[in-house]
Amino acid sequence: MSDVDFDAEQYEKCREAGKILAQVRDEAAERVEVGASHLEVAEWAENEIRELGGEPAFPVNISIDEEAAHATPERDDDSTFGEEMVNLDIGVHVDGWLADTAVTVDLSGQDELADASAEALDAALEVAGPGVDVGEIGAAVEDVIEGYGFNPVVNLTGHGLGHWEQHTAPNIPNREVAQGATLSPGDVVAIEPFATDGRGKVKEGSSEEIFALEREGNIRDRTARQVLDQVTEEFKTLPFAARWLDSPRAKMALRRLTQQDMVHGYPVLKEADGKYVSQKEHTVIVTDDGVEVTTRSR
């Protein structure tokens, strides 16, 4: 038996974040339909998280077709959904304790690609548990996705979730690796298979709408200083959207803060061949005899 106290406050807050997130994910997915607004879906989900007692752990990611991660609407975004593959990636925190989840809403007719990532996640959850090498989880993901005739995205991984930290060790690969970290009771991890009909690699695009604090410091520009103060007070080390900032000159302030290495941006990640990407993700607490999925629908 482990000495982990699974009734401790931190785990209760992880569970609460997961409960809120499961509800918001399911309802947000129902709002994704041809003609609906990206910005309205994102803002509805972020506001609903707050209404239910949580805070967004990062901006709602709305990735379309070949986009895999880090896409979120701009402040005045007028984009609408078409007959596309849509990935929703949403996070919640309660006092800095996190849950992270994603689902593909397929409007493109690529049902099997969406099924591949979803079934791969189910297989990964069957394997995951205390003492399990993360390479075994990656092998389960790879086996399912390749069984569908697709490729896993190998340069994206699942990850640990820390206090006010969205990405911590261990990385959870989406393919078989010879040896990786071993899961232990008490670990909180996000497992997120990505499947593609491309070669299985993503690359950085040119656009950035999501940022995070790199370091605190002094900056002379008044607008940049006001933005930095808002970031450190409201978001701490978690990612935030440019549209969340109060300043009407936020983009200019972010450029200056990025130049001073005080914040860093997250470029949109795209499949290298321009092919479709699907995603499915749950957050789990590793227990003494398996995993507890915190983001499963109730």
Secondary structure per residue as TSV (DSSP state, phi and psi in degrees):
chain	resnum	aa	ss	phi	psi
A	1	M	-	360.0	145.8
A	2	S	-	-86.3	167.6
A	3	D	-	-101.8	19.5
A	4	V	-	-75.4	130.6
A	5	D	-	-91.5	96.7
A	6	F	T	-76.5	-4.8
A	7	D	T	-95.2	3.5
A	8	A	S	-63.7	157.0
A	9	E	H	-56.4	-39.4
A	10	Q	H	-62.4	-39.1
A	11	Y	H	-73.0	-34.9
A	12	E	H	-62.9	-37.7
A	13	K	H	-72.5	-34.6
A	14	C	H	-62.1	-42.2
A	15	R	H	-65.6	-41.4
A	16	E	H	-63.7	-42.3
A	17	A	H	-60.3	-42.1
A	18	G	H	-65.5	-39.4
A	19	K	H	-63.8	-45.8
A	20	I	H	-60.9	-44.3
A	21	L	H	-65.6	-41.4
A	22	A	H	-59.6	-42.8
A	23	Q	H	-65.6	-45.8
A	24	V	H	-67.1	-41.7
A	25	R	H	-57.8	-48.8
A	26	D	H	-63.8	-41.7
A	27	E	H	-73.1	-36.4
A	28	A	H	-64.8	-40.2
A	29	A	H	-60.5	-36.0
A	30	E	H	-67.4	-22.0
A	31	R	H	-84.7	-10.7
A	32	V	-	-82.1	109.0
A	33	E	-	-151.5	159.6
A	34	V	T	-56.5	128.0
A	35	G	T	95.5	-14.5
A	36	A	-	-74.3	154.7
A	37	S	B	-85.8	131.7
A	38	H	H	-57.9	-48.2
A	39	L	H	-63.9	-41.1
A	40	E	H	-65.7	-39.0
A	41	V	H	-65.6	-45.6
A	42	A	H	-62.3	-47.4
A	43	E	H	-70.1	-34.2
A	44	W	H	-60.8	-48.0
A	45	A	H	-63.2	-43.9
A	46	E	H	-65.5	-39.7
A	47	N	H	-70.5	-37.3
A	48	E	H	-65.9	-37.7
A	49	I	H	-56.1	-45.0
A	50	R	H	-67.1	-40.4
A	51	E	H	-60.7	-33.4
A	52	L	T	-87.7	2.2
A	53	G	T	102.9	5.9
A	54	G	-	-110.8	-171.0
A	55	E	E	-134.9	147.2
A	56	P	E	-60.3	131.4
A	57	A	E	-80.3	-19.5
A	58	F	E	-166.2	164.5
A	59	P	E	-62.0	145.5
A	60	V	E	-58.4	123.2
A	61	N	E	-89.1	127.1
A	62	I	E	-121.7	99.7
A	63	S	E	-104.1	132.7
A	64	I	E	-114.6	129.0
A	65	D	T	55.4	-102.5
A	66	E	T	-82.2	-8.9
A	67	E	E	-73.9	138.9
A	68	A	E	-113.1	-29.3
A	69	A	E	-167.4	160.1
A	70	H	-	73.9	17.2
A	71	A	-	-98.2	124.4
A	72	T	-	-142.7	150.5
A	73	P	-	-63.7	151.1
A	74	E	-	-76.7	173.9
A	75	R	T	-57.8	-43.9
A	76	D	T	-114.0	33.8
A	77	D	-	-62.5	131.2
A	78	D	-	-112.8	18.0
A	79	S	-	-66.9	144.1
A	80	T	B	-127.8	158.3
A	81	F	-	-75.0	139.1
A	82	G	-	-115.1	-158.0
A	83	E	S	-81.1	78.5
A	84	E	S	-132.8	166.9
A	85	M	E	-91.6	123.8
A	86	V	E	-118.9	124.1
A	87	N	E	-107.3	123.9
A	88	L	E	-103.3	122.1
A	89	D	E	-122.0	118.3
A	90	I	E	-132.1	143.3
A	91	G	E	-132.0	150.7
A	92	V	E	-132.9	143.3
A	93	H	E	-129.1	149.0
A	94	V	E	-121.6	108.9
A	95	D	T	54.2	37.0
A	96	G	T	88.5	-3.9
A	97	W	E	-94.9	128.0
A	98	L	E	-109.1	157.8
A	99	A	E	-139.8	147.9
A	100	D	E	-142.0	133.0
A	101	T	E	-149.5	158.3
A	102	A	E	-151.1	154.5
A	103	V	E	-149.6	146.4
A	104	T	E	-95.6	129.4
A	105	V	E	-109.5	107.6
A	106	D	E	-92.7	115.3
A	107	L	-	-108.9	7.8
A	108	S	S	-103.0	-9.3
A	109	G	S	86.3	13.2
A	110	Q	-	-100.1	55.6
A	111	D	H	-57.3	-40.3
A	112	E	H	-66.0	-34.2
A	113	L	H	-67.1	-40.7
A	114	A	H	-65.2	-40.4
A	115	D	H	-63.5	-34.4
A	116	A	H	-63.0	-45.8
A	117	S	H	-70.5	-35.7
A	118	A	H	-66.7	-44.8
A	119	E	H	-69.0	-33.7
A	120	A	H	-63.4	-37.8
A	121	L	H	-65.3	-42.9
A	122	D	H	-57.6	-42.8
A	123	A	H	-65.1	-39.7
A	124	A	H	-63.9	-40.3
A	125	L	H	-67.5	-31.1
A	126	E	H	-65.8	-35.2
A	127	V	H	-82.3	-37.0
A	128	A	-	-63.7	144.3
A	129	G	S	168.1	178.3
A	130	P	T	-64.7	138.1
A	131	G	T	81.9	-1.2
A	132	V	-	-85.3	130.3
A	133	D	B	-72.7	133.9
A	134	V	H	-62.5	-21.0
A	135	G	H	-62.5	-30.2
A	136	E	H	-68.0	-35.5
A	137	I	H	-66.0	-44.8
A	138	G	H	-59.3	-39.3
A	139	A	H	-63.8	-39.5
A	140	A	H	-64.8	-41.5
A	141	V	H	-62.2	-49.1
A	142	E	H	-61.3	-42.2
A	143	D	H	-61.3	-44.0
A	144	V	H	-67.5	-48.5
A	145	I	H	-64.4	-42.7
A	146	E	H	-67.3	-29.4
A	147	G	H	-63.2	-26.5
A	148	Y	T	-83.5	-7.3
A	149	G	T	90.2	14.6
A	150	F	-	-114.6	-178.4
A	151	N	E	-119.2	141.8
A	152	P	E	-72.5	150.4
A	153	V	-	-81.2	109.6
A	154	V	T	-84.6	-18.9
A	155	N	T	-102.3	23.8
A	156	L	-	-124.7	142.5
A	157	T	-	-137.4	161.3
A	158	G	E	-71.8	-178.9
A	159	H	E	-166.0	161.6
A	160	G	E	-75.3	160.9
A	161	L	E	-123.2	123.7
A	162	G	E	-110.2	-173.4
A	163	H	T	-79.7	114.8
A	164	W	T	62.7	18.9
A	165	E	E	-128.3	119.8
A	166	Q	E	-80.6	-29.5
A	167	H	E	-129.5	114.2
A	168	T	E	-133.1	174.5
A	169	A	E	-67.3	150.9
A	170	P	E	-92.3	155.5
A	171	N	E	-76.5	139.6
A	172	I	E	-110.2	103.2
A	173	P	-	-69.8	159.2
A	174	N	S	-104.2	19.1
A	175	R	S	-150.2	166.5
A	176	E	-	-67.6	131.4
A	177	V	-	-126.5	152.7
A	178	A	S	-62.1	-43.9
A	179	Q	-	-157.3	134.4
A	180	G	-	-136.6	-161.9
A	181	A	-	-70.9	160.1
A	182	T	B	-108.8	131.5
A	183	L	-	-72.1	145.7
A	184	S	-	-129.9	151.9
A	185	P	T	-54.3	134.7
A	186	G	T	99.9	-17.5
A	187	D	-	-64.3	140.7
A	188	V	E	-114.8	117.7
A	189	V	E	-135.0	151.2
A	190	A	E	-106.1	124.0
A	191	I	E	-106.9	123.6
A	192	E	-	-143.5	88.4
A	193	P	-	-66.5	138.0
A	194	F	E	-117.5	131.8
A	195	A	E	-119.1	148.4
A	196	T	E	-147.1	154.3
A	197	D	S	-94.2	11.3
A	198	G	S	-98.9	-160.1
A	199	R	-	-76.5	-18.2
A	200	G	S	102.7	24.6
A	201	K	-	-131.7	146.5
A	202	V	E	-113.8	156.2
A	203	K	E	-133.2	163.2
A	204	E	E	-79.6	135.3
A	205	G	E	-87.8	-170.1
A	206	S	E	-96.8	-20.8
A	207	S	E	-89.7	146.5
A	208	E	E	-137.5	123.6
A	209	E	E	-125.6	-6.5
A	210	I	E	-116.3	136.6
A	211	F	E	-138.4	167.1
A	212	A	E	-150.4	154.1
A	213	L	E	-66.3	131.6
A	214	E	-	-97.9	-46.9
A	215	R	-	-161.2	154.1
A	216	E	-	-87.8	160.6
A	217	G	-	172.7	-174.4
A	218	N	-	-101.9	138.0
A	219	I	-	-139.5	137.5
A	220	R	S	-74.8	-35.9
A	221	D	-	-62.0	127.2
A	222	R	H	-65.7	-44.6
A	223	T	H	-63.8	-43.8
A	224	A	H	-62.9	-37.5
A	225	R	H	-66.4	-39.6
A	226	Q	H	-64.5	-41.4
A	227	V	H	-64.7	-43.0
A	228	L	H	-62.0	-39.5
A	229	D	H	-63.1	-42.2
A	230	Q	H	-64.3	-42.9
A	231	V	I	-61.7	-49.2
A	232	T	I	-67.9	-31.9
A	233	E	I	-80.2	-43.7
A	234	E	I	-92.2	-39.4
A	235	F	I	-110.6	-17.5
A	236	K	T	51.7	-123.4
A	237	T	T	-94.8	3.5
A	238	L	S	-84.0	152.2
A	239	P	-	-63.7	149.5
A	240	F	E	-139.2	160.6
A	241	A	E	-95.9	146.0
A	242	A	G	-56.8	-34.0
A	243	R	G	-70.9	-12.7
A	244	W	G	-79.9	-14.5
A	245	L	-	-80.3	143.6
A	246	D	S	-73.9	-30.0
A	247	S	-	-69.6	132.7
A	248	P	T	-68.3	-14.5
A	249	R	T	-109.6	35.1
A	250	A	H	-61.0	-41.2
A	251	K	H	-61.4	-42.9
A	252	M	H	-64.7	-42.0
A	253	A	H	-62.5	-40.9
A	254	L	H	-64.7	-37.3
A	255	R	H	-60.5	-43.7
A	256	R	H	-67.7	-41.4
A	257	L	H	-66.8	-35.2
A	258	T	H	-67.7	-41.0
A	259	Q	H	-61.1	-31.6
A	260	Q	T	-90.4	7.4
A	261	D	T	58.6	32.1
A	262	M	S	-94.1	-28.2
A	263	V	E	-131.8	159.3
A	264	H	E	-130.0	149.8
A	265	G	E	-96.6	160.9
A	266	Y	E	-113.4	100.6
A	267	P	E	-62.5	146.3
A	268	V	E	-60.3	133.1
A	269	L	E	-97.9	132.0
A	270	K	E	-127.7	146.7
A	271	E	E	-60.9	133.3
A	272	A	T	-62.2	-29.3
A	273	D	T	-94.1	2.4
A	274	G	S	73.2	23.4
A	275	K	-	-93.7	172.0
A	276	Y	-	-69.5	150.6
A	277	V	E	-131.8	132.6
A	278	S	E	-116.0	159.5
A	279	Q	E	-149.6	143.4
A	280	K	-	-144.0	136.6
A	281	E	B	-146.1	139.7
A	282	H	E	-131.8	155.9
A	283	T	E	-102.1	138.6
A	284	V	E	-131.7	151.8
A	285	I	E	-103.6	124.9
A	286	V	E	-75.9	122.6
A	287	T	-	-103.4	-172.9
A	288	D	S	-70.8	-22.2
A	289	D	S	-133.3	16.4
A	290	G	S	164.7	-136.4
A	291	V	E	-136.6	149.0
A	292	E	E	-107.2	116.8
A	293	V	E	-83.8	116.3
A	294	T	S	-86.5	-16.7
A	295	T	S	-110.3	17.0
A	296	R	S	-76.9	144.0
A	297	S	-	-61.0	138.7
A	298	R	-	-82.9	360.0
